[in-house]
């Protein structure tokens, strides 16, 4: 298995340090902790020992059935990443202990490497990011997920979606957004409360065909409204049993939740320049 290692130049380091000092002032760079400025949450797993299955003061792991998560050395950047394993019908999510984005809006970024996305059963459905809140209509918001659609693509397709609210269970997938196995991919999303909009970027490229809004979505045709977010999970859940493959192996690295877009080149808690 080949891992990607991205090195920064001396010029980038000098500029990033200067820019970070200006933006964050004296804010501590504690991984996983909220950081004054644009960062609400950041984790690159570098401070955690290999084999660690526990959370930190800033996040925990939520699992169901056979889902599990462990820090190991397969990584996009640095030395460590989070390895999630799950079978069909199970899940494992990293969840920040607190999540209350200003204005009920947030940007997210992460790198992922999936051994194989599902190709059976037909319409196999999975989620990588979901957000919810106790205040609202009960909707679970899924800005990064996907589904295997027989007859459309040999690969599962990325999509944005929701469940449990008035708009029902739906996914806005598109044939123009196929998943890729065994390759590090940068995924970015935006949850914009003003229009209940979900937007997605793949390797830095906007995918406007996956955008949904309050009045433009694939669910029951009533307004799609965000809850007041107080929880977000980042990981993997597949909803059907008897899947191909039988076990899913996903690695996640460099997770950031922010108040503005930082892009794929940002690492180690420093803003992209």
N, C-alpha and C positions, 0 to 999 in steps of 0.2 A: 504494500500500500504506500503510495507516494504522498507525502505531506507537503503542503505549501509553506514556504518560509519567506516572509516579506521583510526585507531590511530597509531601514530608513537611513538616508544620507546624513552626514554631519550637518549640512545646511538645514535640513528639515528639523533635526533635533534642536539646533540653536533657535530657529524661528518658532518652533512649537513651544519650547520652554518659555520664551519671551511672551508669546501670545497667551499661554496658559496663565502666567503670572499676572498679566494685565487683566484677564477676564475673571479669574477666580480669586484674585487677591491672596488672602492668607488661608483659603479653604483647604482642608486636608485632603490629600489624594488617597483616600481609603477605598480599596476596591469593594464594590457591592454597596457602598454607602451613598446616600444622596450627597451630591457635590454642589456647592453654591454656584449658581450660574445656569448653564443650559443642561447640565446632567442631573437627571432624577435618579438614575440607577446605572451602575457599570460593574461588569464582572468579566475578567479574562482568565480566572482560575489559576493564575500564576502563583498565588500565595497559598494554595491548597496542596496537600500532599497527594501523590499518586495513590489511587485506591480509595480516596475519601468518598464516603457515601452520605456524609452528614451535611447539613446546611451550615450557615454562618449566622452572625448576629443580624445579617441584612436579608437573608433569603432562606427558604427551606425547600424541600422536595416533597411533592405530593404524588403518590402513586396509586394505581388501581390494578388489581389482579397481578399479572406477571411483569408489569412495568418496573424498571429499575434505572438508577442513574449513578455513575461513578466517574470520578476524575481520572483521566488517563493521558498518555503522552501523544496521542494522535491529535494534531492541532493545525489550525490555519496560520497562527502567529504565536510568538512566544514559545512555550514548551508544553503547555497543558490545555486541555479542553474538557468539556463534559460529554461523556459517552452515555447515551440513552438507549436502552434496549426494551423492546416491547413486542408482544405477540398481538394478533388480531383481538380486538375487544379489550385491550388494556392501555394504560397510559403511564407517563412519568413527566411531570412538569416542574420546572424551577419557578418558584413564586416569591417575589419580593415580600418581605414582612409587611411593609406599608406601601400603599400605592394610591396617591391622590393627586393626579396631574393637574396643574393650574389650568383653569378654564375648561376642565374635563377633556383636554386634548393632549395628544402625545405623539412623538415620533419614536420609532424603534429601528434598531439595526442589529443584525447578527450574521455570522458566517456559519454555514451548515455543510456537512458532508454526509450523504445518505448512501448506505450500501446498496439498497434497492427499494424504490417506492412500490406500492402494491400494484399488481396487474391481475389480481383475482381476489375475491369474486367480482363479477361485473358491478360497477358503481361503488367499488370500495372507496370509502371516504375517510379522510384523515385531517387532523388539525395540528399546527405547529405553534400558533399563538392564539389565545383567547382571553378576552377581558369581560368583566361583569361588575355588577354593583347591586347592593341591597336596595337602593333607592332607584325606582324606575319601574318599567313594565315587565321585568324579568328576562329581557333579551340577553343572550350571551353573544358577544361580538367576536368574530373570528377573522382578523385581517390577513392571516396567512394560513391557508389550508389547501386542500386539493381533493381530486377524485379521479378514479380510473373510469373512463367513458368508453365502452366497447364500440368499435366501429368508427371512432373519431381519431384516436391516436393509440399507438403502441405503448406510449408512456402515460402515466398519470398526469393530470393537468393541474396547474396552480389555480387557485380561486379565492375569493373573499366571500364570507357568508355569515349566517347567524342562525340561532335556534332559540326556542323556549319563549319567545315573545309573540306579540300579535301578528308579526309577519311570517311566523312559522319557521320550519327547518328548510334552509335553502343555501345554495352555493352558486356564486357567479363565476363559473369556470369558462375558459376560452381555449380553443385549439391553438391559438398563437402563443400560449404560455405553457409549454411542456416542461415537466420536471426533468432533471438530469441526474443520473446515478453516478456515484463514485467520482465526484468533482466538487471541490470547494466552491460554494455559491454564496454571494453576498445578498441577503434579503433585507429590504427596508420597507417600513410601512408607516402610514400616517392615519391617525384617528382624529378627525376634525369635527369637534362638537357642533360648530355653527350650522353645518348642513348634514350632520350625522354621516359624514363621508369617510369611507375607507379607501386608501390608495396604496399601491404596491409598486416597488422598484425591484428589478432583478439585475444583479451585477451592475448597479448604477444606472440602469435604463428604465425609464418610466413605462408602466404598463397601463395606460389609461383605459384600455378595454376591460380591466378588472375593477375599475372604480365603481363604487356604489354610493348612493346618497339617500337622503330621506325619501325622495319621491321617485328614485330610479334604482330599483333593486329587483331581485328575482323571487321575492317572496309574495305572500298574500298582499294585494295592492291596497294597503293602508300605510300611513306614514311610518317609516323606519326611524326610531328614536333611540339614541344611546341612553343607557342608564347612567347614573352618577357613579363613575368607576371607583372601586375600592379594591379590586383584585385583578391581577394579570398573571397568566401562566405561559411559560415558554418551554417547549419540549416537544412531545409527540404523543398523539392519541389516534388509534385506528379503531373504528367503531364496529366492524364486522369480524366474525370468527372465520376459521378455515381459509386463511389468506395465502396468497403467494407474493412474497416469501412467507414462510411460517413465522419467522422472527425478523424484526426490523432493528437495524443498528444505525443510529444517528449520532453524529458528533456536532456539538454546538460550541462556538468560540466567540469571544469579543462581543458580548451582549451589552447594548446601550439603550437606555430609555431617556429621551431628551425633550427639550421644549422647542427645538428647531432641528432641521435636517443637518446631520454631520457628514453623511456620505460614507463610502466604503473604505476610504484611505485612512480614516481616523483610527488610531489605536492607542493603547496604554493610557486612556483617559484624556488625551490631548485633542483639541479641536482640529478639524481638517483645515488646512491653509490653502 
